[in-house]
Amino acid sequence: MTVQNALAGVAVTDLKASKAWYEKLFGRQPDTNPMSELFEWKFPTGGWLQLFENRNLAGSSSVTLVENDFKKRVSELKSARYDIKKLVESEKINVAIIEDPDGNQVVFAQGKGEQHKAVE
């Protein structure tokens, strides 16, 4: 048996409010709503983000989103007035970290080596 893909789960306290926040961040509505307590966004080259309500776990999630245009993403985050908690630009990787309203970490990363580059 081989793992085919990965789903990143993000626990939040208020599903409706968080859905709106992630819609703004991604610039689109969720791709699916397979059950009333779950929203999902699919990414073009693989992977999904699942948003679900769980007050006990909210604020302890972390998801890394792989970028192919890091400078543009950082510019968009700044223009939309997201608070960038950490910004790292190094020889191997660029990283920008923000937090959603519950304190979940959302990492935007762009690897520079062949092994970690985003598929375009």
N, C-alpha and C positions, 0 to 999 in steps of 0.2 A: 504494500500500500504506500502511495506517495502523496504527500500534502500538495494540493493543487493551488492554493491561494491562502491569503490571510485576511482576517477581518479585525479591525481595531475597534474596540468597544469603549465608549465614553459615557460614564455615568453622570447624571445631572439631577438637580433637585426639582426643576420645573421643566418638563419636556416641551411644553408649548413655547415658553420664552427662549429656551435653548435652541429649539428648532429655528426660530427667527434669527438668532445670533449666528448660527452656522450657515443659514441661507445667505445672510449678508456676507459672511466670510468667503463662502464659495461662489457667490454670485448666481446662485440657482437653488431651486427647490430640491428636496431629496428625490432620488431616483425611485425609491420604493418605500412603502409603508405596509410591510407584510402583516403587521398586527398593530393594534391601537397603541401599544406602548413602545413601538420601535420605528425609527426612521433610519434610512440607509442612503448613503451617497457612494456611487461607484466611480472609480477613477479610470481614465482611458487606457492605461497600460497595466492595470491590475490593482487589486486591493479595494477594500470597502471601509468606510467609516460607519459604525453603527452607533446611534444615539438612543439612549434608553434612560428611563427614570429609576434611580435607586439612591435614596437619600443617605443610606449608610456608606455607600462607596463614592458619592459625588465629591469631586475635588481631588481624588486620588488617581485619576486617569492621566495617561500621557500618550500622545500619538505623534508620530513623525511623518510628515508629508514631504515626499521627494519632489523637488522642483527642477525645472530645466532652464528657468530664467530667474535666478535669485535676486539680482538687482531690481528687476521689475516687481517682484513680489514685495520686497522691502519698501520700495517706493509706494506701492499700493497700500501696504499696511500703514505707512506713515500718513498718507493722504486721507485714509479713512480714520485716522486718529486712534489706531490700536496702540496700546502701551507695549512697546517691545522691551521685554524684561532683560533679554540678553541678546547681543549681536556679536557673532564671531566670524571673522573672515581669515582663513588660514590657507596654507599651501595645499592642504588636502580636502578641506570641506568648509562650506559656508553654512552658518546656522543662525536663524532668528527664532526667538522663543517669545510667545505671547501666552496669555491665560484667558480661558473663557470665564463667564460670570461666576462659575462655581469654583474657579481656581484650577481647573484641569489644564495641564500643560499641552500646548499645541506648538509643535516644532516644525519649522520649515527648513529643509536642508537640501543642499546641492553638493554632492560629492564631485571631486575634480579628477580622481583617478578612474581608469577604465572600469574597474570593478564596481564602483559606486555611482557612476553616472546614471542620470535618469534616461529611460528609454524614450525616444521621441517619436 
